[in-house]
Amino acid sequence: MERRARKRKDEGPEEWTVIWCDNLEDVETCISDPSVIWPIIRQTCRRMLAEGRATLPALELRTPDMLGSVWITIDSSEVEITLNKELAYRLEQEEYEECADIRDLILRFQEWPGSVENAADTDEI
């Protein structure tokens, strides 16, 4: 995977993961592969907490078959639901160390003041 930085007008570089796929089928496979998608989402959630952001781009999927890209963006209003889905997956796979890390992250988001009420005020993407 390749990391990419994109500069915004008023702020420093914005980082997200870019994955280049050979075709649309590979894009769909990538999105549905938990071993690819969950670590990227969790890393983005950590960045949201560290930077006090309500929304961040996590993943851009590109392929020569498309004129544009497929984007996955993380919003604070969806974090707890998303992390709970990963937690259920990790429990099913019996990956208990990952579960502990995810639970910690969920608790940090529950205590985080940059919740949904502030989402419209903090970001302009």
C-alpha positions in Angstrom: 0.0 0.0 0.0 1.1 3.5 -0.7 0.6 6.5 1.6 -0.3 9.7 0.0 -0.4 13.3 1.3 -2.8 15.9 0.0 -2.4 19.6 1.0 -5.5 21.6 2.1 -5.7 25.4 1.8 -5.6 26.3 5.5 -3.9 23.3 7.0 -1.0 20.9 6.7 -0.9 17.8 4.6 -3.8 15.3 4.9 -2.8 11.7 4.9 -4.7 8.6 3.9 -4.0 5.2 2.4 -4.1 4.8 -1.4 -4.5 1.3 -2.9 -4.1 0.8 -6.6 -6.2 -2.1 -7.9 -6.1 -3.8 -11.3 -9.9 -3.7 -11.9 -13.2 -3.1 -10.2 -13.4 -6.6 -8.9 -10.2 -6.0 -7.0 -11.7 -2.8 -5.5 -14.7 -4.8 -4.3 -12.5 -7.5 -2.9 -10.3 -5.0 -1.1 -13.3 -3.3 0.5 -14.7 -6.6 1.7 -11.4 -7.9 3.1 -11.3 -7.3 6.8 -7.6 -7.8 7.0 -7.2 -4.8 4.7 -10.0 -2.5 5.8 -10.1 -2.8 9.6 -6.4 -1.8 10.3 -6.8 1.3 8.1 -10.1 2.3 9.8 -8.6 1.8 13.3 -5.5 3.9 12.4 -7.8 6.7 11.1 -9.9 6.6 14.3 -6.7 7.0 16.3 -5.7 10.0 14.2 -9.1 11.5 14.7 -8.6 11.4 18.5 -5.1 12.7 18.3 -5.9 15.6 16.0 -9.3 16.4 17.5 -11.0 15.9 14.1 -14.6 14.8 13.5 -14.0 13.5 9.9 -11.0 12.1 8.1 -10.4 10.3 4.8 -9.1 6.8 5.5 -8.8 5.1 2.2 -8.8 5.8 -1.5 -9.1 3.0 -4.0 -8.0 3.6 -7.6 -8.1 1.5 -10.7 -7.7 2.2 -14.4 -11.3 1.0 -14.9 -12.7 4.1 -13.2 -12.3 7.8 -14.0 -12.5 8.6 -10.2 -11.7 6.9 -7.0 -13.6 5.0 -4.3 -13.3 6.8 -1.0 -13.8 5.6 2.6 -14.1 8.5 5.0 -14.5 8.1 8.8 -17.0 10.3 10.6 -17.2 10.6 14.4 -20.9 9.7 14.3 -20.0 6.3 12.8 -16.9 5.4 14.8 -18.5 3.5 17.6 -20.7 1.4 15.3 -17.8 0.7 13.0 -15.4 -0.3 15.8 -18.1 -2.6 17.3 -18.4 -4.4 14.0 -14.6 -4.9 14.0 -14.8 -6.0 17.6 -17.4 -8.7 16.7 -15.2 -9.8 13.8 -12.1 -10.1 15.9 -14.0 -12.0 18.6 -15.2 -14.4 16.0 -11.6 -14.9 14.9 -10.4 -15.2 18.5 -8.0 -12.3 18.2 -8.2 -11.2 21.8 -5.3 -8.7 21.8 -6.9 -6.9 18.9 -10.2 -6.9 20.9 -8.6 -5.2 23.9 -7.2 -2.5 21.6 -10.5 -1.9 20.0 -12.4 -1.8 23.3 -9.9 0.8 24.5 -10.4 2.9 21.4 -14.2 2.7 21.8 -14.0 3.9 25.4 -11.7 6.8 24.3 -14.3 7.9 21.7 -17.1 7.7 24.2 -15.1 10.1 26.4 -14.0 12.3 23.5 -15.5 15.8 23.5 -15.3 16.1 19.7 -18.5 14.2 19.2 -21.3 14.5 16.6 -22.4 18.0 17.8 -19.0 19.4 16.8 -18.7 17.5 13.5 -20.0 20.3 11.3 -17.8 22.9 13.0 -14.4 21.2 12.9 -13.9 20.0 9.3 -14.3 21.3 5.8 -13.3 18.6 3.4 
